[in-house]
Amino acid sequence: MNKPYFRQLLEEYILGQTSDSDKKQFFDLLEQEGYRSELEQILQAEWDENAYEEPQNEQLAGLIEQFVLQKIKLEERATPKPLPFFRRYRLAAAAVLLSAIAGITWLYSARNHRIIPETLDQVAADIPSGINGAVLTLDNGRQIVLDSAGNGVLTRQGTTTIVKQGDRLAYTGDHLASASGIQKTPAGVVYNTVTTPRARQFPNLVLADGTKVWLDAGSSIRFPVAFSGKERKVEVTGQVWFDVVHNEKMPFRVMAGGIEISDLGTQFNVNAYSDENDIRITLLQGAIRLGQSILKPGQQARIPADGTMQIIDNVNTADVIAWKNGFFSFRSTDVKGIMRQLSRWYDVDVQYEGVDPKGTFTGKIDRNLTLAQVLKVLESARIHFRIEQNRKLIIMP
């Protein structure tokens, strides 16, 4: 077997540089067991070494999909047949991400490829992924459903105008506002709350100081419509990403599950769902203070219910904010942890029928997939289930 030549053909195929004759020869070689094993070893090594990113190459994505799903037939063959390469539990289970030679990465994506549910209950196929949307609650209790609200000025609160434009909700001050968004508020502090129910996220909330906020499903943020005084303080639940406009004279503070996070000029992610085992605060850029500790970029603070804090170095920040970039990212995540995420994003109630699921799962899945498509992938990981009409997802032995 000529391994160097095979690797050359593989690299050229991934880069889209093969001629018709070379492409035919490449697929001819793949019908031989030795070359299939060689390809498996190459991809497994890349899996082990590389971080997981969004798809960069159509050729590679299509090739991997053949291995993972065993659905795509080779167009080069007169009588095509599926390639029985990777065992399903190794790749299909993770839906997953492999890097290939030349540093090109891939990820199975609903935007480019399709899984056709064959055995799943039709109810699952009818449950789409979550969408952008939220509920804005004003200080007087009035609620505005942002999914259906029109563009333009929604309302005015004190010296602040609330403007919606597409998926962007911005708080802007009038002539009383300073350039930093700090306003002279004549009659106390007025608070608003933005809440995302299950199966909703809100990607572009801009506070009065210019700070950008992104809310995951099942999350909330309570904040002043205008900032005044000696600090800017907001309260969050669920998972929220911040890009804070720094102001030394008025520190930005986030309260999450009783934990206070002080901004020192930063971009960070807070995961504070009440049903998770701990609160996780991850610094992406800048610095934040947690009690006496100052986090550096790439560090994550984990705070369980007893209040003890552990700081983890060199976390994969791409995994942490994968939700913001449109993916579920699992790294040795147990089944119940996966199901909590699916429950929030697809608005389903998960129950366990005579089973305490074991094992962990690593990989990425596109959050634009329908529930049926996600479950099809998990089914390959030997996770068995059924869907009931009242949006119940039952996990079975």
C-alpha positions, 0 to 999 in steps of 0.5 A: 500500500502506497501510504504517502500517495494515498495521503496526497490524494486525500489532501488534494480531495479535501482541498478540491484540487483533484482532477477527475481521474485522480478523484476516481483513483481515490475512490477506487482505493477507498474500496480496499480494506487497507486504505479504509483502515489508513483513512480511519487512522488519519481521521482518528488522530486528527480527532484526538489532536485538534480543537473542534471548529465550524466546517471549513471545507465542503469536500471534507464535510461530505466525505465524513458524512459518508463515514458517519451516517452511511447515507451518502452514495458515491456519485463517482460510481455507476452503482453506488453503495455506502462506505462502511467505514467508521463504526457508528458509535465512534463518530455518528454518536458525536455528530462530530468534529474531526480535523483533517490534514492541512488544518482543515476542519469539519463539522456535520451541519444542517445547513449543508447536509441532511439526515432523513429520519427513518425510524423516529416518531414523526412527533420528534421530526415536527419539533424544530430547533429554538429561534431568536426571541424573548419577552421584555418586562418593563418596570410597570409589569407590561410585557412585550413579546419581542418575537412578534414586536415590530421594528422601531421605538417600543417605548420610552422609560425616563430618559431612555428610548428602547428600540428594536431592530430585527433581533437587536434591542438597544437602550439609548439615552437622549441629550441628558446621556453622556457618551458612555451611556451613563445618564442623570436619572431624575427619579430613581432607578428603573429596571427592565427584564429580558427573559428567554423561555425554552426554545428561545435565545436573544442574541443582541441586547445592548444596554444603555452603556453599550454593553452587549448581552446574548441570552441562551434559552431559559435565561434572564437578565434584570438591568437598569434602563439607565446607569447612574451612581457608583456602579452598574449592576445587573442580575442574570439567570441561565446562560448569558454572554457579556461584552462589557464596555469598561468604565473604571469610574463605574464598575460593571457587576453581574449577580448570578446565583449569589455570586458577584462578578466584577468586570475589569474590561472584558468578555465573559460567559456565565452559566448559572442554570439552577438545574446544573451542578455548579455555576461556571464563569469563563473569561474570554478576554480582559479580566474579571474579579470573583471575590479575591480572585482575578481570572485571566483569559482562558480560565473558568471558575466553577462554583458548586452549591457549597460555595467553594470555588475551583479555577480551571486553567486553559479551558476550551473557550470555543466549547464554552461559547459554542451555544452562541455560535449555533452548536451544542458542544459536549466534552465528556458530557453525561446523558443527563447533562445533554438532555438538560440542554435539549430540554431547554432548546427544544422545549421538551420534558425529559423523563427516564424510564427505568434507567439511570443512563451511564457513559459520556459523550464528546462532540458537536451538534448543530443547534439548527437541527430538528429534534429528530435529527439530533436524536438520530445522532444520539441513537447511534450512541446507544441512547434509546428513547421515544417521543410522546405527543405532549412533548415528552422525551422518554429515555429508555433502557 
